[in-house]
């Protein structure tokens, strides 16, 4: 029995997925200072999330999520964690 070839999908280019990027350490500190928060206050993105895998994000990385909406852009942040 032949196995079907696995289709590789670039999840980052999907039309429904917002723009995502990994912040540098400096950018991360600026976000924490601007909003007076720390890592424990950010929503979590699991390291196994397809977007985190595609970005090659590591545990502890902060992901900037930029959504385009009718009223403009909405920016949010997620921290990558293990399960």
ABEGO torsion letter per residue (X at the ends): XBBBBBBBBBAAABAABBBBBBBBAAAAAAAAAAAGBBAAABBBBBAABAAAAAAGBBBGBBBBBBBBBAAEBBBBBBBBBBX
